[in-house]
């Protein structure tokens, strides 16, 4: 299939992903057609298939990239000496990382239901890897007597849900800066685990 005149794969490919990300976040995966994505990019609908096999692959790619970036960024953080420091680092990292990617976060949570089973399983595996990092911090803190948590797995889910919720309401230029939000949330997380 011939490319549209003036189309370049290193430019058009990222534009396809950006358009899909924006449209999926605005309208939902099910409501967006490949034609809409093509129109947004400025290419013929058939040209999209030079960059992705289908809409499902595009959704999976967006989610997988988000989770891979999340895990890779976490891996680059310096080691911490104690579970309390590790929990603070996790809290602040989660808020900061996600606040910079509201569309990716929305899709990562709201569009899981639209993944085919094999794709869902792959994304869930990446999510569990991230969740396990927090659960291990909590378990270490319980073991050392620093945290009082009855069920570390449940506490993990509660903390992640609370931290991810910042994305639903935080806006730059609002009443609180991101740094102030991080501090308030860190205080709430610390108290929620009995530290």
Long-range contacts (C-beta under 8 A, 24 or more apart in sequence): 1-46, 1-47, 1-49, 1-50, 3-47, 3-50, 4-43, 4-44, 4-47, 7-43, 7-47, 9-50, 9-51, 12-41, 12-43, 12-47, 12-50, 12-51, 13-51, 15-41, 16-41, 16-48, 16-51, 16-52, 16-58, 17-58, 17-61, 17-62, 17-65, 20-55, 20-58, 20-59, 20-62, 21-62, 21-103, 21-104, 21-107, 22-103, 24-59, 24-62, 24-103, 24-107, 24-111, 25-102, 25-103, 25-106, 25-107, 28-110, 28-111, 29-55, 29-59, 29-107, 29-111, 29-114, 30-114, 56-114, 56-115, 56-116, 56-119, 59-107, 59-111, 59-114, 59-115, 59-119, 60-115, 60-116, 60-119, 60-122, 60-123, 62-104, 62-107, 63-107, 63-108, 63-111, 63-112, 63-115, 63-119, 63-123, 64-122, 64-123, 64-126, 66-101, 66-104, 66-105, 66-107, 66-108, 67-108, 67-123, 67-126, 67-127, 67-130, 68-126, 70-97, 70-130, 71-126, 71-129, 71-130, 73-97, 74-130, 74-133, 82-144, 82-146, 83-137, 83-138, 83-140, 83-141, 83-144, 83-146, 83-147, 84-141, 84-146, 84-190, 84-195, 86-137, 86-140, 87-134, 87-137, 87-138, 87-141, 87-147, 87-189, 87-190, 87-193, 87-195, 88-186, 88-190, 90-133, 90-134, 90-137, 91-159, 91-163, 91-182, 91-185, 91-186, 91-189, 92-182, 92-186, 94-160, 94-163, 94-164, 95-163, 95-166, 95-178, 95-181, 95-182, 95-185, 96-178, 96-182, 98-163, 98-164, 98-166, 98-167, 99-166, 99-167, 99-170, 99-178, 102-167, 105-164, 105-167, 106-167, 109-164, 131-156, 131-157, 131-160, 134-159, 134-160, 138-193, 141-193, 141-195, 146-195, 147-193, 147-194, 147-195, 148-193, 148-194, 148-195, 149-193, 149-194, 155-192, 155-193, 158-192, 159-189, 159-192, 159-193, 162-188, 162-189, 162-192, 163-189
